[in-house]
Amino acid sequence: MDRWATFDCYGTLIDWNGGIGRELERLFGADRASTMLHRYHEVEPQVQREEPTRSYREVLAITLSRLGDVPVEEQDALGRSLPGWPVFPEVRTSLEEARAAGWKLAILSNTDRDFIDASMERIGVPFELAIVASEIGSYKPAHGHWDEFFARIGADRAGHVHVGASLFHDVAPARELGLRTIWVNRLGDEAQPRPDVELLSLSGLAGALDSLVA
């Protein structure tokens, strides 16, 4: 049986809050950046639900415009910056260790193909595949990414673990599908719903995966 680990990308592998936060600080000022980031977390899922066929580039621009007055030439600021968002420092080693332990890796991301390609290049570890929202017309927490993954791969669910930093976008829907989950709790939040394993970073990933699927 093949063992598959699927991953959220932004927030789990790539520093989503850092990338967006820096642009919000540049656009709205340091004193408003934290409030704007919190608001961004609220608005973006609404934009995704309104029209699931929107590209993520459009989602970024529309969400930013709803936060406040943004000059026309800055409305694509988040899309321009995304390819340069940094990888969390432990990610490459952790993914390499998982591959060495025999795990196949895939990304299930609320993004566009060009964005995920740029981010995977920054990560520097091969993935067997990446499924993105703009190509399937569905944004997590809807189940479309997992449906597409199993349709393409035909993997045994008993050998599948999903890894994500978002309880809302990743842990909750994966649990609804009966999948094992690893929550990367980078922000020190309270878990609801409970994942099978909680990590504070991606360090220890290989051991956590092996503990769930021998």
C-alpha positions in Angstrom: 0.0 0.0 0.0 1.3 3.4 -0.9 1.5 5.9 1.9 0.3 9.4 0.9 0.8 12.6 2.9 -1.2 15.6 1.5 -0.5 19.1 2.5 -2.0 22.5 2.6 0.7 24.9 1.3 0.1 28.5 2.5 0.3 28.7 6.3 1.7 25.1 6.5 4.7 25.1 4.2 4.9 28.7 3.1 4.6 31.7 5.5 1.1 32.9 4.5 0.6 35.3 7.4 4.1 36.8 7.0 3.7 37.3 3.2 0.2 38.9 3.5 1.1 40.8 6.7 4.1 42.5 5.1 1.9 43.8 2.2 -0.8 44.9 4.5 1.7 46.8 6.6 3.1 48.5 3.5 -0.3 49.5 2.3 -2.1 50.4 5.5 0.7 51.1 8.0 2.3 49.2 10.8 -0.3 50.4 13.3 -3.2 48.8 11.3 -1.5 45.7 9.9 -2.5 43.3 12.7 -6.2 44.4 12.6 -6.2 44.2 8.8 -4.7 40.7 8.8 -7.4 39.5 11.2 -10.0 41.0 9.0 -8.4 39.4 5.9 -8.8 36.0 7.5 -12.5 36.7 7.8 -13.1 38.1 4.4 -11.1 35.8 2.2 -13.3 32.7 2.9 -16.4 34.7 2.1 -15.0 35.7 -1.3 -14.1 32.1 -2.0 -17.6 30.9 -1.1 -19.3 33.6 -3.2 -17.8 32.3 -6.5 -15.7 29.1 -6.2 -14.6 29.4 -9.8 -12.6 32.6 -9.2 -8.9 32.3 -9.6 -6.9 32.8 -6.4 -5.3 35.9 -8.0 -8.9 37.3 -8.2 -9.6 36.3 -4.6 -6.5 38.1 -3.3 -7.4 41.3 -5.2 -11.1 41.3 -4.2 -10.4 40.6 -0.6 -7.7 43.3 -0.4 -10.1 45.8 -2.0 -12.7 45.0 0.7 -10.3 45.8 3.5 -10.2 49.5 2.5 -9.3 52.0 -0.1 -6.4 50.6 -2.1 -5.0 52.4 -5.2 -5.8 50.7 -8.5 -2.2 50.0 -9.2 -1.9 48.2 -5.8 -5.0 45.9 -6.1 -2.8 43.1 -7.3 -0.2 43.6 -4.6 -0.8 40.3 -2.9 -0.6 38.4 -6.2 2.6 40.1 -7.2 4.2 39.3 -3.8 3.0 35.7 -3.4 5.8 34.0 -5.4 8.3 35.5 -3.0 6.6 34.4 0.2 9.2 32.5 2.3 9.3 28.9 3.2 9.2 28.0 6.9 12.8 27.1 7.8 12.2 23.5 8.9 10.0 22.5 5.9 12.6 21.3 3.4 14.3 19.0 5.9 11.0 17.6 7.3 9.7 16.8 3.8 12.9 15.2 2.8 12.8 13.0 5.9 9.2 12.0 5.0 10.2 11.1 1.5 13.1 9.1 2.8 10.7 7.2 5.0 8.7 6.2 1.9 5.9 8.7 1.9 4.5 10.1 -1.3 3.8 13.8 -1.1 1.0 15.9 -2.6 -0.3 19.5 -2.2 -4.0 20.4 -2.0 -4.1 24.2 -2.2 -6.5 27.1 -2.4 -4.5 28.7 -5.1 -3.5 28.9 -8.8 -1.1 26.8 -10.8 1.5 29.5 -11.4 1.5 30.4 -7.7 1.9 26.8 -6.5 4.6 26.1 -9.1 6.6 29.1 -7.8 6.1 28.0 -4.2 7.1 24.4 -4.9 10.3 25.7 -6.5 11.1 27.7 -3.4 10.4 24.6 -1.2 12.9 22.6 -3.3 11.4 19.1 -2.5 9.6 17.1 -5.2 5.8 16.4 -4.9 4.0 13.7 -6.8 1.2 16.2 -7.7 -0.4 19.4 -6.7 -4.2 20.1 -6.9 -5.2 23.8 -7.0 -8.5 25.5 -6.5 -8.6 27.4 -9.7 -8.5 24.2 -11.8 -11.2 22.3 -10.0 -13.6 25.2 -9.2 -13.6 24.5 -5.5 -12.0 26.0 -2.4 -11.4 24.2 0.9 -13.1 23.6 3.3 -15.3 22.1 0.5 -14.3 18.6 -0.2 -13.4 19.1 -3.9 -9.6 18.8 -3.4 -9.8 15.5 -1.7 -12.4 14.2 -4.2 -10.1 15.1 -7.1 -7.1 13.6 -5.3 -8.7 10.2 -4.9 -10.2 10.3 -8.4 -6.7 10.8 -9.8 -4.7 8.6 -7.6 -7.1 5.9 -6.4 -5.2 5.8 -3.1 -6.2 3.7 -0.2 -7.6 6.0 2.4 -6.1 3.8 5.1 -2.7 5.0 3.9 -3.5 8.7 3.7 -2.7 11.5 6.2 -3.6 15.1 5.6 -1.4 17.8 7.1 -2.4 21.4 7.5 -2.1 24.5 9.7 -5.8 25.5 9.4 -8.4 23.8 11.5 -11.1 25.4 9.3 -9.7 24.8 5.9 -8.0 21.4 6.4 -8.4 19.5 9.7 -12.2 19.8 9.9 -13.0 18.7 6.3 -10.4 16.0 6.3 -11.9 14.6 9.5 -15.4 14.8 7.9 -14.0 12.5 5.2 -12.7 10.0 7.8 -9.0 10.8 7.2 -6.2 10.9 9.7 -4.9 14.5 10.3 -1.8 16.3 11.5 -2.3 19.8 12.6 0.6 22.2 12.5 -0.3 24.6 15.2 2.0 27.5 14.4 0.0 30.1 16.2 -0.6 28.3 19.5 -4.4 28.0 19.0 -6.8 25.7 20.8 -7.7 22.6 18.7 -11.4 22.3 17.7 -11.9 19.8 16.2 -9.1 17.7 17.5 -6.5 16.3 15.0 -4.9 12.9 15.4 -1.5 14.5 16.0 -0.6 18.1 16.8 2.8 19.6 15.9 4.1 23.1 16.7 6.0 23.1 13.4 6.7 20.6 10.6 9.7 19.3 12.6 9.0 15.7 13.6 6.7 15.2 10.6 8.1 11.8 9.5 7.7 10.3 12.9 4.2 11.7 13.2 3.2 10.2 9.8 4.7 6.8 10.7 2.8 6.8 14.0 -0.5 7.1 12.0 0.3 4.7 9.2 2.9 2.1 9.9 
